[in-house]
Amino acid sequence: MICFISSIFIGGPNIKDINWDTILSLMMLMIFVALISDMNILNYFSHFITTKAQNSRTIILMLVLFDYFASMFFTNDVLILALIPLFINIANRHHLQKAYPLVLLTIAANLGSSITPIGNPQNIFLVSNYHVGMLAFFKHSYIFFIVGLCTVVLLSFLVENKSILNSEKGHKDVIHLKASNVLIAILLMIVVLMGIFNIINIIIALFVVLCTAILLNYRVIYNVDYSLLLSFIGFFLIVGIFSRSITITHFIATVSTSPKNVFILSALASQFISNVPASVLMAKFSGYMGAIYYGVSIGGMGTLVASLANLLALKQVAIYSKLDVRKFVFIFSLLNFALLFLFIIIFYFII
């Protein structure tokens, strides 16, 4: 709809605006993640964590750290889908507070997914668009890793510290993990990374992942969110249309005269149009990949629409814990805006 309306006033979409390397990379990653979910790898580790905790703070700290590190490889959306229902179930059994820990899980997923090129769609796009190598990418993200890790750990110590009787140990739904599945996951992860960083052709990497998924369980192909791929194509088309607007191009070109300005504009644009389209838009006018990366990574905090993962978290809370929705939104907004301003200040002087 946006694409249609904007084309009336500015001009029609152009198929050349679509970055097909990004689309293929995203599709490959989504098939890989669907396969990993089918193998119960995430469920196994999250269940293992809950059997080791003796109090509520330990549970939350371990889940948040697992969330932070796992989202680097399995995306923030997947971790939110896996951990929010899990924690709500644990909280209901042990009468724990929900809203603040749920906000922490959302923040940890967003921050952790920003560390690797496969953690979220905007990173996949930036790596593909700027043809960035692995070392070049991590030269930017290692600082974000340190700041993000310190942030989620410190925030985790603010939760209630309530002793619990660990009923998870005798839980009847025991989750088993096959060593062969772990090996397959590791090998596929290597193939995915090689494809995204152009070490091997992206089509070959996609073919390997697709064939593996079909051989192991062809049904996982149906679990891929193809609407997200269509949305991403729409992002490219819409940004392409806007980039041909003289008014818009003049404004962004005028403002984007330095890395610091690009950083601020990327973070602010994310608050209104989400960080995925913000990265696509800014990349049309700026060669400062690092500034855009920091801007859209930080820009995932703030408003609920700043990251699609935020809206997904809200939806999960609404489904599994309706009574906590308002409290979740209040704490989310308060904490995310505070972190947004704090991170902007920190990284403004780093760039």
N, C-alpha and C positions, 0 to 999 in steps of 0.2 A: 504493500500500500504506500509506504513512504517512498519507495523507489518510483512508483507510478506517478505520485503527486509531484515529486521533485523533478521528474523528467519533463513534465508539462511546462514548468517555469524555467528550467535550466537547460535541459537537453536529455536525450535518451541514453540508456545504459550501453556500455560497450563491453563485449565479451573479453576484450584484451585487458580490461581492468582486473580480471580474476587472476590471482596468483595460484596456478594449478599445482605447483610444488607444495604449497601450504595445504591445499585441499587434500592432496594425496597423502601427505605426511599426517594430517589430522585423522584421516580415515584409517590409516595404518595403525596409529596409536589407539584409536577407539576399538578396533578389532582386537588388538593386543590386550587392552584393559578388560574387554568383555570376556576374553579367554581366561585371564588371570582371576577374574571374579568367579567364573565357573569352576575353577580349580580350588576354590575356598581358601586361597592363600591369605587374603586379608582377614577373613573370618577366623582362621586358625590363630594368627598372631594377636588379634584383638581379644579372643577368648583366653589365650595364654596369659595375656597381661592381667586380665581381671581375676585370674586364679592366684596371682602372686601378691595382690594388694591386701593390706591389713586395715587401711582407713581410707576415707573418702578423698583426702588430698593426694594420697599415693595413686589411687585409681585415676584421678583426673590428670595428674602430672604425667603418668605413664601413657595414658590415652592421647594427651596433647602432644607429647614427644613422638609417639608413634604416628600420629596424624601429621605432624610437621615433616618428618623424614619420609614417610610413605607417600605423601602427596607429591614429592619430588619426582616420583616414578609412575604413580598411578593416577595422577591429576587430582585437583582439589574437589571436583564434582563427585568423583568416585568415593573419596574418603568421607565426604559429607553424607553421601547416601549410605555408607557402611557404618559410620560411627555414631551419628546422631540417634538413629533408632536403638542402637546397642546401648548407648549411655542412658537414654530415657528408660529403657527396660531395667537397667541396673539401678537407676535413681528411684524408680517406683518400688523396687523390691526392698531397698535399704532406706527409703524415705529421705533422699538427699535433695538438696536444692538443685534446680535444673537450669534456670535461665542463664546465669553467669557462666557455668561450665559449657553450655551449648554455644554461647558467644565465643568463648575461648577456642573451642573446636573449629568454629568457622574461621576465626582469625588465623589459627595455626595452619589450616588447610590453604588459605590464600597466601600466606607468607611462605610456607614451605614449597608450594608449587611454583613459586617465582624463582627458585634457585637453579632449576635445571631447564634445558631447552624443551623437554617433553612434559613439564609439569602443568602447563596450561596452553590454551590456543594462541594467546598473544606472543608467547615465547617462540612457539613453533613458527609463527608468521615472521617474527623479527629475524630469526636465524635464517629462514629461507629467503626473505626479502633482501637482507644485507650480506648473504653468503658468509656468515660468521663461522669461524672454526671453533672447536670445542674449547681450546685454551683461551681464545679471545672472549668467548662468552663468560667463562668462569672468572676471568679477570674483573668482570663487572659484578657477577653474582656472589662472589665469596664474601664481599663486604656486607651484602644484604643478608647472607646466611648468618653471619655473626650477630648482626643487629637483631634480626628476626628471632634467632634462637634465644638470645638474652631476654628479649621481650616476652616471649611465650612462657619461659621458665619463671620469670619474676611474677607475671600475672597469675601463674598457677598457684603460687604460694598465698594468694589472697583468698582462695576458696576455703570453705569450712573444713575443719579437720575432725571428722567424726569417725570413731571406731566402728568397724562393721564385722559381722560374723560372715566369714567367707563361704557362702553357700555355693559359689561357682565350682568349687573343687568336686563336689558330688553331683554336679548337674548332669542330667541324663543325656543331653544332646552333646555327646563328645564329638569333636571335630578332628578328623584324621588328615594328615598332610603326607602326600606321597613324595618321596625323594625324586622320582622321575619328573613330577610336575615342577618341582623347584628348578631342576636342571633345564627343562624346556623353557621355563620363564626367564632364566638367566640368558640362555642362548638367544631367545627372541628379543630380549632387551638389547643385546649387543647388535642384532640386526636392525632394530628400530633406530638406535643411535647412529649406526653407520649410514642408514638411509637419510636421516634428517641432516647429518653433517656432510652429505654428498660423498662419503667414502665409497659407497656403492650407489648405483642408480636407484632412485626412489621407487621406480616401477618394479625393479627386481626385489627390493626390500618388501614392498607391499605384497607382491606375489608370494614370497616366502611365508609371510605372516598369515595371509589369507589361506594358503594351502594347508598350513599347520592347523589353523582353526577348523577348517573343513574336515581334516583327517581325525582330529581329536573329538570334536563335537560341532557338527555343522550348524546346530541350532543357535550357537552364540552369534552367528552372523545376523540373526533376527533381532538380537539385543542391542545392536549398534544404534545409537541415536542419529539416524540419517537426517532428521529435522535440523540438528545442529550443523551438519554439513551444508544444508540448504541455507540456513541462517548466515553462515560464514560467507557463502557465495553472494548472498544479499548484501552483506557488509561491504564486500569489495565493489559491487555494482553501485551502491549508494554513495560510498566514498568517492568512487570514480566520477559520478555525476556532480557531487559537490566540488570536487577538485577542478571542475571546468567552469565553476562559477567565479567570475572576476572579483566579486565582492569578497567571497570567502578566501580565495587564494591570496588576494591582496592583504587581507587582515592577518592570516597565518604567516605569510611571508614576511610581513612587517614585524610581527612579534617574534618570530623564530630566528632571531639574529645571533643567538648564543646558546650554548648547551644549557645554561641555567634557565633561560626563558623557555626553551623547548621542554625542559623538565617540569616547570611549573604549569605550562599550558597542557601537557599530557596528563598530569595529575588532576587538574581542574576539569578537563574535558571528560575524563573518566567518570566524574561525579554525575554527569548528565546523560551520557550516551553509552556508558559501560567501558571498561578498559580494553576490551577486544576491538571494537570499532575505533576507539580512540587511538590505538596503536597503528591501525591501518591508515587512519586519516593523517596522523602526524608523519608517518613514513613517506607520504606523498610529497611533503614539503621540506623534510629535513634529513640530513645525512648523519645526524648525531644519534646513532643507535643507542649508545649508553644512556643518554639523557632520556630518550623515549622509554627505554627499559625500566629505568628507575621511576620515571613518572607514572607509567601505567601499573607497575608493580605496587607502588605506594597508593596509586589511585584506586586500587581494589578495596581499600578501606574508605570509610566515610559513609556515603549513602547506601541504601539497600540495592540500588540499581548500579552501583559502581562496579560490581562484579556479578556475573550470572550465578556464581556459586553462592553469593549472599541470598539471592532470591530462592535458590534451591534449598538452602538451609531453613529459611523462613517457611517454605512449603512443607518441609519435613517436620518442623515443630508444630505446624498447624494440623498435620495429619496425626501425629503420635502424642502430642501434648497440648491440646487446644487451650487449656487454662493458662498456659505459660506464654502465649503468643505476645500479649501486650508487654509483659515484663521483658521478654526477649527483645522486642523491638526497642524498648526504652534503653536497656543496658547496651544493646548493640550500637545504637546511635550515639550514646554518650561516650562509650569507650572507643569506637571506631573514629569518631571525629577528633578525639583527643590524640589518638595514635597518628591519624592523618597529619595533623599539624606538627606533631613531634617529629615524625619521619621526614616531612618536608624541610624542617629546619636542619635536621641532621645531614640529610643528603644534599641539601643546597650548598653546603660548605665542602662536601666530598667531591662533587662533580667538577 
